[in-house]
Amino acid sequence: MRIAVVAPSNSMKQETAAQVEAVVRGRGDCEIIFHPQCFLSDGHFAGNDKQRLAALREMMADESVDSIWLARGGYGSNRIAEAASIDIPQAARSKLFMGYSDTGFLLAALHKAGLRVAHGPMPQDVLRNGGEAAVNRALDWLVSRDSKALEPRLTQPAVALNLTVLSALLGTVLEPDFADVELLVEEVGEHHYRIDRLMFHITSNANVRRAARIRLGRASQIPDNDPCFGQDEQAIAAFWCDRSGIELGPPADIGHDISNTVVPFGRPPS
């Protein structure tokens, strides 16, 4: 099993890659390669748009690579997602692509293009306290499709995205079909009033209203609201799902933390 890491958003440090490589060596069941592009810097991004796209396309076309693991989030994958999903190399059809957070733009585009993608921990998560657990969970899925790595209550084909990313991609060429899917969402670092605004926008979308249900994962690092908003994130989700006629399912085990689980897009439960 050969896993390639590319960075479609922000760059990562060599020391971070070394920590992930140490985890991989300890497992002994896969090989990991970090594309040099991961360590480039061009303003906010891990190299300019052309460099980030070229690295991704190179690994997509590389027949020796089994999976493409997206290095980290931040911001920037939307700038290359449409181009990445056009004229797909044949070798990419057999690969699995995994990430979360900002890389959701790219995952949505590749899923719409018919590729296999999954929401799940990324290499950068090794820097979290206890982050090796998240990295190993991701590798368990990438290497052996270990069902213990999956979100435990998936009951039907699913899509998992960050709330801000989902709101931003609605109405764009990246928007996938949500009909009859379980739509799992999570958020980090947003005030409750912003989560309320995001839920208003998302649940007003006709495509989203075709989803089987919405499940809210963890909303972490929520700044204090002055005055207090008066509803927490679960109450906000319940309010907008009820108003829009979308079923609200049980909480989802996803989020910006070491407990983040894997959600394969469109994969029916086994």
N, C-alpha and C positions, 0 to 999 in steps of 0.2 A: 504494500500500500504506500503510494507516494503522494504526499500532500504538499501543494504549493500555496504559499501565502503571498497575497498582493494587497496593496493598500489603496483602495479607491477614494479614500477621504483624506484623513490626516496621516502624517508620518509616524513611525514608531522608532524607538531607539534600539541600537545594536544590543545594549544590555538586556532589554526586554526580550528580544529574540533569543538571546543566549539562555535566559531563564526557561523559555518554552522548549528550546532544544534539549535542555537538561531533563525536563519532564518526559520528552519523547524518548530520550536515551534510556531512561529508567523503565519505560514500558517495554521497549524492544519489539514492538509489533508494527512499526511504521517508520517511514522516512519523511522528514520535513525539509522543505527548501524555502528560504525567504528570498523572494525576488529582490535584487538590489534596489528596485524602485521604492520598496517599503521605507527606505532610509533617506530618500531625497527630500528636499525642502524647497518649496516655491511659495513664499508668503504663507498663507494658511494651509496649503495643501502638500501632500506627499509627491511633489513634482507637479508640473503643469498638467492641464487636461490631456494633452497629447501623450505625455509620458505615462500617466496613470492608465489611460485607455490602452496604450500599446502594451504595457506590462500585462494587463488583464487579458487582452486578445492573444498575446503570446502564449500564456498559460492555458487558455481555452483551446488553442490549437495543438498543444503539446500532447502527443499520444502517450507519453510516459507518465503523465500526471493523472491520478485517479480522482482527486478532489481539489477544489479551490477554496481555501479558508481565508476569509476576508479579515485583514489584520486588526482593524479597529473602526470605531465610528468617528464622530466629530461632525464634519460637514464636507460634502463635496461629491458623493457618489451620484447625485442627481445630474451633475454636469456631464457625466459620461454614460449614464444608464441607457439612453435611447440608442446611441451609437453602438454600445456593447451588445445590444439585442438585435442588431440587424446583420444579415449575412453570417449567421452562426456557423463557426467551423464544425465540421462533422464530428471531430474528436470531442467537442464540448457536450455532445448529446449523451455521452455515457458518464459524465462527471456529476458530482454533487457540489453545490455552492452553499456555503454557510456563513452567516453573520447575523447581526441585529443592529438596532439603533439606526444611525444614518444610512447604513448599508441597505436598509429596507427599500430605498428607492431602486437600487440595483437588483435586489432579490425580486421585487415586484415586476420589474421589466423582464428579467430572465424567466421568471415563472410564466408570464404572459406569452413569452416566446416559446414555451414548451420545454424549458430545461428543468432539471431537478434542483430545487432549492430548499433550504431549511433555515428557520430562525434558531439561533443557538449561540452559546458563548464563543468569544473570539480570543485570539492570542493575547491581546492587550489586557484581558481580564486576569492574567497571571499576576498583575501588579496589585490587585485587590487583596485585602487581608483574607487569607485562606483561598486565594485565587487558583491555586493548583487544582482544587476540586472542580472548579468550573472548566478549566482546560482539559482535565481528564474526562469530564462528562462529554465535552465536545468530541474529543478523540474517540471515546467509546462509540459514539454514533458514526463518526466518519470512517472508522476502521472496521467495526463489526456490526453496525446497526443494532447496538445493544438497546433493547426496549426500555431498560431502566433509565436511560438518558432522556426519555420522552416526557413531555407534559402528561401527567398521570390521568387526566380526565378527558382526553380527546375521544369524542364519540362519532365523529364524521370528518370528512375532508376539511382542512383548516387553513387559515392564513394568519400569521402573527406579525404585527407591526407596531412601531412606536406611534403614539397618538399624533404627535406633531408631524411626523413623516407621512402618516396616512392622510391627514388633513391636507397637507401640501400637494400630495400626488393626485388627489381627486380632481377630475376634470382635465387631466393631462394625458399624454400618450402612454404614460407608464401605468395607468390605472388598470388593474386586473379585474376579472369578473368575480364578483362576490356572491353570486347566486348559490344559495343552498350550502354555503360554507360556514364553518364556525370561525368567527372573526375575533381573534385574541388581540388585545391592545394593552400597552403599558406606557408609563411616562416617568420622567425624571426631571427634577429641578424646575417645575412649573407651579405657579400659584394656583389655588383652587379656582379662582375666577377664570384663569386661562384654561384650565381643564374643562370648566363649564363651557367656555367658548368653543373649544375644540369638539366637545361632544355635540354641541348644537350644530356645528358645521357638518360633522361626520354623519350624524343620524338624520340630517336633512337631505342627504344624497340618495337619489333613487336607486343607484346600484347597491349601496350599503343596505338599504331597506329590503333588498332581496336576500340578504344573508339569513342563514338559519337562526343564528343568535349571535350576540356579542358577549364576550367574557373579558372582564377587566382584570388585568394582572396588577402588579404592584406599581404604585405611584410613589416614588421615593424622593427624598431631599426636597420636600415641598416647603418653599419659603413661607414665613408667617405672613398672613394677610391682615391688613389694618384698614378697616375693621375686620373682625372674623367673618369669613364668608358665610358660615352657618350650616354648611353641608360638607361632609368629607367626600372623597372621590367615589366611593361606592354609592353614596346617596345621589351624587351628581349623575353617575351612569344610569342609575335606576330611574331618575327623573326624565332624562332624555330618551331612554329606551321606551319608557311608558308612553311618552308624548308621541313618539314616532311609530309606535306599534311594533318595535323590534323586541324579541325575547331577550332578556338578560339572563345569561347562564351563570353558573357558579364561578367564583374567583379563579383566575388562571395563575399557574405557577411560573410566571415569567416576569422579568424586570431587570433593571440595571444593577445586578448583584451576583454573588457567587452561586445563588440557588437557581439562577436562570436555567430553564430547561429547553429541550429541543422540540421544535414544532415543524415537521416537514410540511411544506405547502402542498395542499391538494392531495395529500396521502390519506387514503381511507384507513380507518382503524383496522388493525390486524387482530 
